[in-house]
Amino acid sequence: MKWVEIFKIYSLKQIKKEKILFIFTAISILIATSISLIIPQVSLENQRYIEKNIEQINGGDLSINLMGGMSKELNEKLNEFRNKGLKVTLSSISNCYYKKNSNNIMGTIVIGDYSLKEDEIILQSILANSLNVKVGDFVELDTQGNGKLKYKVKEIEALSSGVDRDAELLSYGKVQKREILKGISRREIIHIKGSDGELLKEELLKVDNTNHYTTIDDKKNELDKELSIQKGTLGILSAIGYIFSILAIISTTIMLILKRKKDIAILRLLSIDVKEIKKALRAEISLWLLVPIILSGFFSYYGAKIILKCSGIVIRGISKESLLLTLKGMLFNGIVFFILINIALIIVQGINAMEVIREDEKYIKKQSKKIVCSTIFLIPLFLAIYALYTSSIENLGSSFLVILLIVIFLCLVTLVVKILSFIKFKSTLIMYSIKSINKRFFPFVLVLLSLTLTLWFILIGFNLKTAIKTNFATSLEKILPYNYYVEGNDYEAMESVLKNDKDIEGYIKSSDIEGKIINENFNNIYKYTVISEVNKEDYGLNYKIIKGKDLFQGEEGFIISDEMRERNRLNIGDTLEIETNKGIIKSKIKGIYQCGGINSVSILKENVQLGDEVSYLVKSNSDKFIDKLNNSTVGSIGDIGDGIAANIGSFLKVFKMLSIICILGTVLFNINIVYMNCIKDEKDEEILIALGFGKVFVVKVQIVKMILLILLSSILSLEIYTLIVKLFFKVMINSSSELSIRAIVINLVIAIIISIISFAIPLTKILKKEQLNLLREGI
């Protein structure tokens, strides 16, 4: 008999019989393949958008952040460029507050020549989302000194362009320069168009090396690094999706073959060649795999389009590059899945009629080991080829990181289960449940891994932004002695408020002067500094000194930030020479304070001598004192955390959408594996019922497994999530973070819900069982 006849007579009937299993498996594979195609399309369109708009994003061929004001030499050089026909524009950036209902959102206002009407504003997309406004809506902002202004939204920028890093972080609105805005205290940024940015940068560095110069190539490299991080993060999703689709195909195929081993044994007794049997099975499995592979092409296009639209990038139609990328991906998935089917079909060779009758599974187990070894070897290989397909080294790195984490995970779970199996529990229920887990260890681990990763996706996608917001201010409170920054012109009025407000614990009043460090061994990029001079009576708060002495302890000297020390390899006793517009200050470093990444260029010094710009660092238990201040600019440490959270939130939106798709896939995978396990355990369950334990005992066994899954997955997912958040805060502000009770509760509730969904079919099947059919078949 040829395989076509076997397929018609036998396989088509089996497809109808196992349609629920096939549907679940097909959907989970559709999800995994769609993600594998969406991610490279999103990366490609992001890259193309940046390359197309890079000059606009940078603001010109060269962008200059003025760190210490405009020097005479720089001004002369810029005039020279203007005379040569180059376009030189100057924009001013100042902090302000945007009104949202009864709350204020800290941001920045960028004042320049943007060909706007006096009442029009261009908003950064992150700020527009925070304010929940669209083009044509009105926004109100408080300049804290120049009154409140109302603007109509003319445009929303998808990617930040022509601003400095602080404005990008805090979010901004661009407005047309006019007389009323001249009095706002500000920092300045210059854009030059019309010549090679690299040559301009080289020329200007000779004139003034205090400022920060950014060419188009510099900006492109900066954005490429950000894209690399995004690719790597999204690569984790694609790697996990691929691994689960591989395991789903292998496990489903093996389970189907083992379930039909009696039928296969009969076919072999009828002298039907094993090759023909394998061909029929291959055709059957390929049939339900072909559908998700084809559908993934359509889903990936629309999925990528929706995700890019959320990022502010609108694509119309499909480009040749995207179409080719999709077709290559579909072909790659088809080849991978075809190889996997052939590997899983190895087990057919282990099915022998006599061994099936004797229920001897030695040869089947031997073939199963071959399949496991082949799969373990091929998973890294497939992921490496996928990285080549996406032309992304970041995907390769993410893939191997995922594999490493899975190996560690397997080792930990194996250890836990082995420890539990050695414990002599008094309860028969727990003893049997542990033995049942040991017997079906691999499926249990797969479900646990899937559930853990699902919970981790949810924590990252839906809780990370909140965690950053809440932890940022808390972490900085442990590092910095202040939580508000205040500056203005009416010092007497400000000090009156700061001294008399009951919520204010204390403040530091400093007189600041900008300067340039002229030591030869100092890093060129960080020569700009601000000397903050403090009189003893105005030092009402104490910095966290990590090395050396504080202000007014021992001899006079400089106290520098820990970041300045690390960047320039400075230490206690080193001498710094700082050039200011009032002369050169020279002194030794006597202490190092922890800055948490805030005002890292600030150098503290005893006694006011040269400083003329007064500012206040305030420690307050509430923000009520701000309402009592007039003509002042106030910045909050919490606002910085909100800004970082908002920036990360724009990427998390993409991650969230993809993780939702991935979560659906992992939940379906769980249902599949638990259902297959249920089929395998059916005979054992009937034996327990026949021995008098009853259906209730069998249900309780499933509940014990569920409880173990919930506890282990919750603990492991929280540990992985906490590790990532702690690493983030360590890199950002050299601090730690705490896990909130909210995150723990949400994690536990979701673990319970997913576990109930996963075990719903087996529990229903057990409760509905009336006859012991499998035991009768054995008789």
VOZASE-736660 format. One line per field, with one value per residue (C-alpha): residue number from 1; chain; z, x, y. Coordinates in steps of 0.001 Angstrom, whole numbers, plus 500000, padded with zeros to 6 digits. Layout:
nr: NUM:...
kette: A:...
zz: Z:...
xx: X:...
yy: Y:...
! end
This chain:
nr: 1:2:3:4:5:6:7:8:9:10:11:12:13:14:15:16:17:18:19:20:21:22:23:24:25:26:27:28:29:30:31:32:33:34:35:36:37:38:39:40:41:42:43:44:45:46:47:48:49:50:51:52:53:54:55:56:57:58:59:60:61:62:63:64:65:66:67:68:69:70:71:72:73:74:75:76:77:78:79:80:81:82:83:84:85:86:87:88:89:90:91:92:93:94:95:96:97:98:99:100:101:102:103:104:105:106:107:108:109:110:111:112:113:114:115:116:117:118:119:120:121:122:123:124:125:126:127:128:129:130:131:132:133:134:135:136:137:138:139:140:141:142:143:144:145:146:147:148:149:150:151:152:153:154:155:156:157:158:159:160:161:162:163:164:165:166:167:168:169:170:171:172:173:174:175:176:177:178:179:180:181:182:183:184:185:186:187:188:189:190:191:192:193:194:195:196:197:198:199:200:201:202:203:204:205:206:207:208:209:210:211:212:213:214:215:216:217:218:219:220:221:222:223:224:225:226:227:228:229:230:231:232:233:234:235:236:237:238:239:240:241:242:243:244:245:246:247:248:249:250:251:252:253:254:255:256:257:258:259:260:261:262:263:264:265:266:267:268:269:270:271:272:273:274:275:276:277:278:279:280:281:282:283:284:285:286:287:288:289:290:291:292:293:294:295:296:297:298:299:300:301:302:303:304:305:306:307:308:309:310:311:312:313:314:315:316:317:318:319:320:321:322:323:324:325:326:327:328:329:330:331:332:333:334:335:336:337:338:339:340:341:342:343:344:345:346:347:348:349:350:351:352:353:354:355:356:357:358:359:360:361:362:363:364:365:366:367:368:369:370:371:372:373:374:375:376:377:378:379:380:381:382:383:384:385:386:387:388:389:390:391:392:393:394:395:396:397:398:399:400:401:402:403:404:405:406:407:408:409:410:411:412:413:414:415:416:417:418:419:420:421:422:423:424:425:426:427:428:429:430:431:432:433:434:435:436:437:438:439:440:441:442:443:444:445:446:447:448:449:450:451:452:453:454:455:456:457:458:459:460:461:462:463:464:465:466:467:468:469:470:471:472:473:474:475:476:477:478:479:480:481:482:483:484:485:486:487:488:489:490:491:492:493:494:495:496:497:498:499:500:501:502:503:504:505:506:507:508:509:510:511:512:513:514:515:516:517:518:519:520:521:522:523:524:525:526:527:528:529:530:531:532:533:534:535:536:537:538:539:540:541:542:543:544:545:546:547:548:549:550:551:552:553:554:555:556:557:558:559:560:561:562:563:564:565:566:567:568:569:570:571:572:573:574:575:576:577:578:579:580:581:582:583:584:585:586:587:588:589:590:591:592:593:594:595:596:597:598:599:600:601:602:603:604:605:606:607:608:609:610:611:612:613:614:615:616:617:618:619:620:621:622:623:624:625:626:627:628:629:630:631:632:633:634:635:636:637:638:639:640:641:642:643:644:645:646:647:648:649:650:651:652:653:654:655:656:657:658:659:660:661:662:663:664:665:666:667:668:669:670:671:672:673:674:675:676:677:678:679:680:681:682:683:684:685:686:687:688:689:690:691:692:693:694:695:696:697:698:699:700:701:702:703:704:705:706:707:708:709:710:711:712:713:714:715:716:717:718:719:720:721:722:723:724:725:726:727:728:729:730:731:732:733:734:735:736:737:738:739:740:741:742:743:744:745:746:747:748:749:750:751:752:753:754:755:756:757:758:759:760:761:762:763:764:765:766:767:768:769:770:771:772:773:774:775:776:777:778:779
kette: A:A:A:A:A:A:A:A:A:A:A:A:A:A:A:A:A:A:A:A:A:A:A:A:A:A:A:A:A:A:A:A:A:A:A:A:A:A:A:A:A:A:A:A:A:A:A:A:A:A:A:A:A:A:A:A:A:A:A:A:A:A:A:A:A:A:A:A:A:A:A:A:A:A:A:A:A:A:A:A:A:A:A:A:A:A:A:A:A:A:A:A:A:A:A:A:A:A:A:A:A:A:A:A:A:A:A:A:A:A:A:A:A:A:A:A:A:A:A:A:A:A:A:A:A:A:A:A:A:A:A:A:A:A:A:A:A:A:A:A:A:A:A:A:A:A:A:A:A:A:A:A:A:A:A:A:A:A:A:A:A:A:A:A:A:A:A:A:A:A:A:A:A:A:A:A:A:A:A:A:A:A:A:A:A:A:A:A:A:A:A:A:A:A:A:A:A:A:A:A:A:A:A:A:A:A:A:A:A:A:A:A:A:A:A:A:A:A:A:A:A:A:A:A:A:A:A:A:A:A:A:A:A:A:A:A:A:A:A:A:A:A:A:A:A:A:A:A:A:A:A:A:A:A:A:A:A:A:A:A:A:A:A:A:A:A:A:A:A:A:A:A:A:A:A:A:A:A:A:A:A:A:A:A:A:A:A:A:A:A:A:A:A:A:A:A:A:A:A:A:A:A:A:A:A:A:A:A:A:A:A:A:A:A:A:A:A:A:A:A:A:A:A:A:A:A:A:A:A:A:A:A:A:A:A:A:A:A:A:A:A:A:A:A:A:A:A:A:A:A:A:A:A:A:A:A:A:A:A:A:A:A:A:A:A:A:A:A:A:A:A:A:A:A:A:A:A:A:A:A:A:A:A:A:A:A:A:A:A:A:A:A:A:A:A:A:A:A:A:A:A:A:A:A:A:A:A:A:A:A:A:A:A:A:A:A:A:A:A:A:A:A:A:A:A:A:A:A:A:A:A:A:A:A:A:A:A:A:A:A:A:A:A:A:A:A:A:A:A:A:A:A:A:A:A:A:A:A:A:A:A:A:A:A:A:A:A:A:A:A:A:A:A:A:A:A:A:A:A:A:A:A:A:A:A:A:A:A:A:A:A:A:A:A:A:A:A:A:A:A:A:A:A:A:A:A:A:A:A:A:A:A:A:A:A:A:A:A:A:A:A:A:A:A:A:A:A:A:A:A:A:A:A:A:A:A:A:A:A:A:A:A:A:A:A:A:A:A:A:A:A:A:A:A:A:A:A:A:A:A:A:A:A:A:A:A:A:A:A:A:A:A:A:A:A:A:A:A:A:A:A:A:A:A:A:A:A:A:A:A:A:A:A:A:A:A:A:A:A:A:A:A:A:A:A:A:A:A:A:A:A:A:A:A:A:A:A:A:A:A:A:A:A:A:A:A:A:A:A:A:A:A:A:A:A:A:A:A:A:A:A:A:A:A:A:A:A:A:A:A:A:A:A:A:A:A:A:A:A:A:A:A:A:A:A:A:A:A:A:A:A:A:A:A:A:A:A:A:A:A:A:A:A:A:A:A:A:A:A:A:A:A:A:A:A:A:A:A:A:A:A:A:A:A:A:A:A:A:A:A:A:A:A:A:A:A:A:A:A:A:A:A:A:A:A:A:A:A:A:A:A:A:A:A:A:A:A:A:A:A:A:A:A:A:A:A:A:A:A:A:A:A:A:A:A:A:A:A:A:A:A:A:A:A:A:A:A:A:A:A:A:A:A:A:A:A:A:A:A
zz: 500000:499015:501389:499398:500150:503835:503952:502364:504327:507721:508132:507017:509584:512294:511416:512034:515235:516632:515318:518742:519255:515690:516005:519264:517877:514579:516376:518673:515631:513725:516619:516811:513051:512857:515572:513783:510654:512393:514276:511220:509365:512282:512535:508767:508682:511789:510152:506881:508715:510617:507490:505615:508393:510084:509164:510558:513714:514302:513468:510693:509489:512890:516209:519049:522681:524327:527689:529011:526999:523684:523671:521634:519454:518706:517843:515387:513757:513385:511736:509370:508468:507838:505500:503564:502975:505670:507543:511277:513599:517371:519583:523296:525642:529037:531572:532079:533217:530893:532326:532343:534088:537678:537420:535935:533757:533722:530243:528158:525765:522723:521324:517778:514181:513167:510780:513266:514245:517692:519151:517497:518970:517728:520399:520876:520507:524048:525518:523267:524578:528198:527718:525651:522886:519097:516254:516601:520411:522781:525444:528310:529782:532761:532108:535861:535493:532216:532874:531446:527682:525526:522196:519468:518448:514835:514539:516546:516031:515978:516689:518721:516451:516893:520722:523438:525462:528481:526330:524673:528082:529732:526487:524695:522686:519946:519649:517543:519190:520258:522645:525591:525754:525886:529685:530196:531636:529101:527595:523919:520991:517549:514229:511116:507629:504272:504795:505938:509642:510433:508987:510830:514097:513650:512956:515905:518417:517858:518760:521743:523102:525993:523981:522841:519037:517226:513524:511443:511794:515584:515779:513501:515696:518787:517245:515911:519485:520641:517766:518683:522222:520802:518354:521159:523429:520708:519703:523090:522106:518707:520238:522862:520216:518012:520852:521871:518271:517859:521088:520111:516741:518213:521249:519291:516572:519098:521153:518073:516963:520438:520695:517359:517975:517889:514495:513185:514520:512654:509440:509807:510391:507069:505465:504701:504365:507289:504746:503346:506873:507598:504309:505186:508676:507204:504793:507624:509934:507068:506188:509538:509614:506119:507028:509856:507733:504884:507206:509116:506003:506021:509806:509988:507451:509290:512708:511734:510289:513557:515725:513548:513618:517435:517169:514916:511652:508997:506080:502966:500991:501217:499932:497863:500769:503234:500795:500117:503858:504536:501755:502930:506469:505347:503343:506313:508655:506152:505907:509706:510383:507639:509307:512708:511379:509976:513308:515218:512746:513776:516591:514037:513449:517128:516889:516629:516782:519378:521595:521459:522552:525405:526193:525935:525143:525239:521531:521516:524423:522529:519491:521774:523123:519535:518927:522132:521287:517703:518905:521517:518833:516199:518337:518602:514921:513819:515988:514500:510955:511962:513099:509657:508003:510022:509508:513239:515539:518392:517654:517852:521215:522517:521316:523123:526242:526191:525762:528694:530895:529912:530809:534222:534632:533849:536335:539100:538462:538258:541604:543221:541915:542972:546477:546708:545542:548322:551035:552723:552771:555053:552602:549948:547706:547738:547403:544334:542829:543103:541547:538740:538078:538073:535606:533254:534188:530728:529993:533530:532993:529613:531135:534040:531656:529467:532462:533943:530676:530233:533688:532928:529686:531610:534318:531787:529395:531929:535143:534210:533438:536821:538568:537067:538090:541686:542224:540593:543162:546044:544916:544465:547899:549373:547348:547143:550081:548043:545849:544319:542395:542564:540825:540245:540720:543896:546415:549528:548675:547815:551031:553055:551639:552039:555671:556825:555013:557513:554862:553990:555953:554694:551649:550163:548687:546142:543920:540609:537920:534698:533739:531738:533268:531627:533006:530088:531250:531460:529047:526271:526198:529880:530262:530977:534666:537122:540364:543109:545908:549287:552476:555741:556940:553643:553787:555323:553835:553581:550446:550662:550726:549566:549845:551526:553456:553203:552836:555845:557071:557087:554519:551675:548403:545689:546133:542820:541775:541618:537864:537232:539124:537116:533727:534296:536776:539417:543083:546409:546344:542568:541541:539174:537229:536135:533776:534328:532975:536282:536245:536965:540126:541237:544122:545264:545352:548988:548654:546320:546569:545121:542451:541096:537576:538492:538013:537632:536256:539450:541643:545242:546873:550235:550478:547776:545827:542093:541696:540698:539582:542745:542999:545802:546383:548553:550617:550998:552037:549560:546524:548175:548629:544820:544822:547200:544852:542207:539130:539897:538035:539965:538968:540755:540942:540473:537152:535819:536681:534919:531851:531734:532243:529408:527031:527901:527683:523963:523336:525875:523814:520967:523391:525034:521738:520698:524178:524145:520928:522488:525688:523650:522041:525351:526931:523959:524272:527955:527087:524435:526671:529636:527327:525845:529369:530315:527444:528553:532214:531432:532074:535402:536461:535652:537761:540716:540316:540061:543248:545131:545329:543293:540859:543677:544407:540714:540602:543752:542068:539223:541752:543569:540220:539592:542997:542383:538950:540376:543208:541163:538138:540333:542275:539188:537045:539889:540431:536715:536599:539789:538439:535232:537110:539533:536640:535005:538150:538719:535232:535343:538828:540496:542882:543694:543486:545475:544295:544970:546670:543688:541268:543484:543808:540058:539231:541548:540311:536637:537429:539020:536054:533404:535394:535650:531873:531154:533350:532451:529804:531921:535009:532997:531369:534760:536316:533321:533249:533802:532324:532587:528846:528733:531431:529501:526334:528280:529352
xx: 500000:501306:501401:498665:496179:497187:496724:493237:491962:493587:495241:492290:490037:492638:492828:489067:489376:492243:490963:491065:494714:495588:493782:495572:498963:498363:497372:500431:502685:500899:501650:505328:505877:504047:506305:509380:508286:506995:510226:512545:509911:509628:513445:513759:511163:512660:516111:514754:512868:515996:518180:515601:515161:518595:519452:516129:516593:520056:518791:521357:524782:526158:524408:526144:525005:526436:527746:529199:527499:528610:532329:533647:535769:532826:530564:533161:533455:529679:529525:532250:530094:527085:529168:530093:526401:525872:522574:523211:520179:519960:517265:516739:515570:513974:512165:508457:505258:502493:498984:497029:493679:494582:498142:501374:503772:507342:508793:510739:509925:512183:512176:513424:512528:510123:507879:505022:502365:502716:500034:501194:503318:504996:504802:507041:504908:505719:504492:501412:500570:501130:498849:496410:496230:496166:496746:494295:493951:495157:497865:498685:502157:503566:506960:507386:508462:506959:503386:501138:500889:498314:499190:497400:499064:500238:502225:503350:506921:507316:511059:512806:514630:516896:516955:519420:519288:517582:514753:514366:514202:511761:509736:509338:507229:508674:507376:508199:510527:508843:509332:507379:509697:512977:513107:513021:516236:517544:520243:521088:521588:522966:522298:524440:523355:525133:528525:530251:529451:532654:534854:532836:533168:536938:537266:535096:536789:539996:538115:536054:536239:533842:530673:529123:529233:527035:527381:524919:527221:527383:523591:523205:525603:523653:520325:521851:522850:519280:517948:520405:519000:515462:516423:518046:515008:512529:514882:514155:510474:511245:513728:511205:508469:510695:511745:508126:507016:509855:508858:505163:505828:508123:505936:502641:504064:505563:502368:500244:502571:502645:498877:498590:501367:498905:497589:501150:502102:499123:500140:503652:502211:500397:503876:503445:506848:507730:508799:505246:503807:506212:505292:501582:502234:504530:501782:499226:501410:502622:499009:498237:501645:501335:498267:499943:503080:501026:498769:501798:502805:499506:499360:502960:502330:499294:500895:504045:501894:499927:503075:504893:501841:501955:505612:504601:505797:503099:503789:501648:501734:504465:507964:510002:512450:509640:507971:511271:512007:508567:508871:512377:511025:508134:510517:512885:510022:508830:512293:512778:509396:509939:513241:511517:508756:511361:513206:509994:509119:512276:510172:508069:511082:510949:507416:507374:504219:505535:506934:503604:501755:504240:504126:507917:509021:512822:513332:510839:512721:515993:514543:513088:516586:517818:515024:515826:519561:518852:516432:518887:521582:519318:517633:520820:521553:518064:518281:521702:520303:517311:519778:521428:518001:517255:520863:520956:523819:521591:519070:521866:522994:519408:518872:521906:521003:517551:519137:521494:518579:516575:519524:519855:516081:516080:518890:517046:513712:515383:517044:513752:511809:514585:514644:510843:510997:513477:511261:509039:505651:502998:500247:499531:498193:501436:503583:501642:501617:505432:505829:503466:505572:508737:507154:506140:509048:509762:506149:505915:509119:507867:504595:506504:508952:506113:504167:507283:508093:504450:504465:507816:506421:503460:505700:508030:505325:502742:504643:508146:507038:505280:508278:510637:508334:507958:511496:513404:512471:512760:516233:517474:516126:518632:521471:520735:520080:517476:514440:513772:515882:514826:516182:514910:515726:513885:516217:514698:511178:512394:514402:511445:509318:512077:512769:509158:507430:506790:507192:510755:513425:516315:518099:521508:521994:524807:526316:527233:529736:530375:533882:536183:538611:541981:543953:545704:544731:541013:538532:537746:534044:533595:535691:532585:531755:529767:531423:528795:530140:528439:528763:528709:525415:523738:524815:521586:521759:524618:525709:526464:530277:531615:535296:537259:535727:532582:532416:533747:535697:539483:541204:539384:539110:536830:534236:533502:530810:531480:530708:533306:535853:535081:535083:538460:540114:540484:541163:541534:544511:544458:544551:541992:542451:539211:539017:536041:535140:536427:539776:541305:540457:542940:542410:542818:540038:539219:536012:533757:529956:527371:525285:522990:523574:522077:524213:527337:529352:528789:531876:531208:533440:533426:532780:531290:533958:533186:529694:526855:524013:522113:520225:518633:518625:515592:514452:510660:507987:505467:505266:502915:505736:505933:502582:504075:506979:506832:509041:510910:511863:511359:512558:511643:513667:510403:509842:513094:511838:508549:510515:512603:509459:507678:510627:510842:507048:507163:509310:507370:504242:505814:507112:503683:501873:504312:504326:500495:500764:503549:501517:498604:501066:502543:499081:497983:501240:500417:496922:498411:501070:498700:496082:498655:499786:496167:495832:499046:497911:494380:495121:496879:493924:491467:493564:493377:489589:489286:491375:488835:490661:487888:487707:488154:491650:492618:491325:493322:496494:495950:495356:498638:500446:498743:499799:503414:503340:501860:504402:507489:506551:505691:508960:511130:509447:509673:513349:514177:512147:513749:517222:516501:515064:518007:520475:518617:518847:522468:523389:521179:521840:524168:521393:519010:515235:512512:509789:506304:503533:501330:503661:503714:499902:499313:501881:500245:496701:497727:499613:496433:494243:496600:496997:493219:492887:495681:494163:490515:490271:491902:489839:486598:487488:488180:484948:482881:484484:481841:483398:486875:487285:491080:491086:488420:490562:493503:491326
yy: 500000:503429:506399:508227:505421:505363:509139:508961:505955:506593:510037:512197:510470:511081:514802:515083:513076:515200:518538:520299:519357:520354:523706:524613:523570:525387:528621:528518:527947:530740:533107:532083:532337:535678:537140:535780:537704:540860:541654:541872:543947:546412:546635:547202:549993:551654:551589:553015:555767:556826:556810:558872:561458:561445:565065:566273:564173:565667:569154:569652:568513:569510:570059:571965:571801:574920:573776:577031:579741:581210:582043:584968:582647:580349:583291:584635:581209:580906:584339:583152:580133:582389:584533:581371:580660:577999:578049:578563:578520:578807:577279:577839:575096:575666:573504:574159:572447:571237:571243:567984:568387:569335:567963:569297:567307:568531:568946:571418:574229:574629:578167:578699:579483:576688:578683:578476:580979:582535:580254:576992:574206:571013:568288:565284:562126:560923:564229:564189:560702:561791:564818:562716:565340:565186:567651:570563:570291:573010:572651:574984:575342:577202:578828:579545:583134:584302:583293:580597:580165:578385:576762:574833:571544:571944:568711:565665:564416:560629:560784:563486:565927:568937:568878:567877:564668:566283:567675:564278:562608:565038:565508:568819:571201:573435:577013:580073:582604:585855:588779:587334:584289:586235:586403:582610:581151:578679:576517:576804:574464:575440:573679:574113:573015:573160:571499:568298:567936:566032:568817:571473:569546:569191:572925:574019:571693:573673:576861:575597:572039:572707:572120:568851:568444:565901:565111:563086:560051:560548:560708:557697:555684:556754:555714:552475:551589:552225:550111:547347:547270:547133:544374:542404:542797:541859:539040:537452:537224:535690:533202:532107:531877:529709:527418:526836:526222:523673:521935:522063:520382:517721:516948:516938:514670:512229:512180:511439:508643:507052:507356:505505:502990:500060:501226:501665:498213:496691:498473:497069:493554:493975:494303:497994:499623:501908:504559:504682:505006:507881:509593:509447:510844:513522:514605:514713:516834:519053:519790:521454:523171:524612:526692:528718:529246:530773:532791:534150:536127:538049:538443:539692:542476:543856:543230:545160:547960:548361:548253:550814:553091:553018:554109:557009:555435:555083:552714:552655:549443:546831:547560:545085:544682:543857:541440:539664:539532:538003:535399:534445:534095:531889:529696:529471:528484:525875:524274:524323:522719:520097:519105:518933:516664:514277:514227:513473:510685:508781:507318:505362:503105:502128:500742:496944:494793:492310:495069:496929:493756:493208:496962:496984:500542:500098:500742:503621:505217:504759:506547:509244:509952:510389:512909:514827:514969:516071:518777:520102:520323:521906:524616:526786:526093:527213:530340:531157:530781:532959:535654:535453:535760:538923:540174:540873:539931:541201:538423:535873:537246:537262:533690:532330:534328:532696:529237:529919:531026:527927:525660:527378:527140:523392:522783:524670:522935:519506:520188:521298:518262:515855:517364:517044:513411:512545:514037:511423:513156:511689:512623:509966:512725:514744:511592:510439:513969:514228:510745:511754:514887:512758:510358:513179:515447:516875:517997:519460:521466:522718:523955:525541:527234:528484:529837:531491:533265:534305:535920:537557:539047:540453:541954:543605:544784:545932:546736:547984:551547:551829:550238:552832:555676:554531:553236:556105:558752:556245:555144:558709:559678:557212:558780:562514:564858:566814:566106:569554:572053:575734:578821:582362:586044:587036:585349:586937:585793:582282:581939:583177:580339:577732:578715:578943:576066:573250:570505:571561:569691:571801:573198:574004:577457:577565:580255:578685:579573:577666:576680:574467:571969:572616:569663:567928:564428:565313:563689:566210:565341:566212:569388:571476:571844:573956:575065:575252:577452:577119:579161:577228:578771:577749:574086:572787:569276:566802:564945:561229:561262:557891:558799:561585:564503:566614:570396:572327:569300:569654:571858:573613:571728:570369:567638:565891:563397:559653:559745:562465:560389:557235:559000:560632:558237:560940:560404:562177:564553:565172:568840:570374:573607:575240:578193:580551:583991:585397:583647:580239:578283:575652:573237:569641:567046:566322:564303:562331:562439:560052:561809:559078:560402:563828:566974:564838:567818:569831:570417:571492:574120:575926:579687:581900:583794:583758:582263:584584:582247:581289:577982:575960:572212:571500:568523:568653:566172:567632:569910:572428:574961:575399:577259:579856:580667:583390:583861:580637:577471:574228:570781:567563:564354:562447:564227:562752:559266:560045:561190:558011:555903:557765:557233:553541:553384:554218:551129:549053:549736:547725:545076:544909:544284:541562:540034:539809:537775:535692:535192:533791:531374:530213:529784:527650:525724:525072:523857:521568:520020:519589:518031:515609:514738:514117:511602:509823:509714:508527:504846:505575:507722:504918:502515:504959:505223:501410:501000:503111:506444:508019:510910:513454:512099:512342:515941:516755:515411:517877:520688:519864:520074:523418:524769:523711:525349:528568:528815:527904:530053:533061:532849:532308:535007:537547:536713:537195:540430:541780:540995:542960:545969:545984:545883:548790:550936:549933:551155:554274:555668:553157:552166:549342:548906:547175:544818:546178:544188:545130:543300:540184:540077:540656:537970:535446:536177:535818:532581:531169:532239:530785:527546:527132:527753:525236:522513:523196:520428:517638:518551:518619:515290:513645:514943:513761:510293:507610:504443:502924:502352:501982:499279:497352:497613:496146:493182
! end
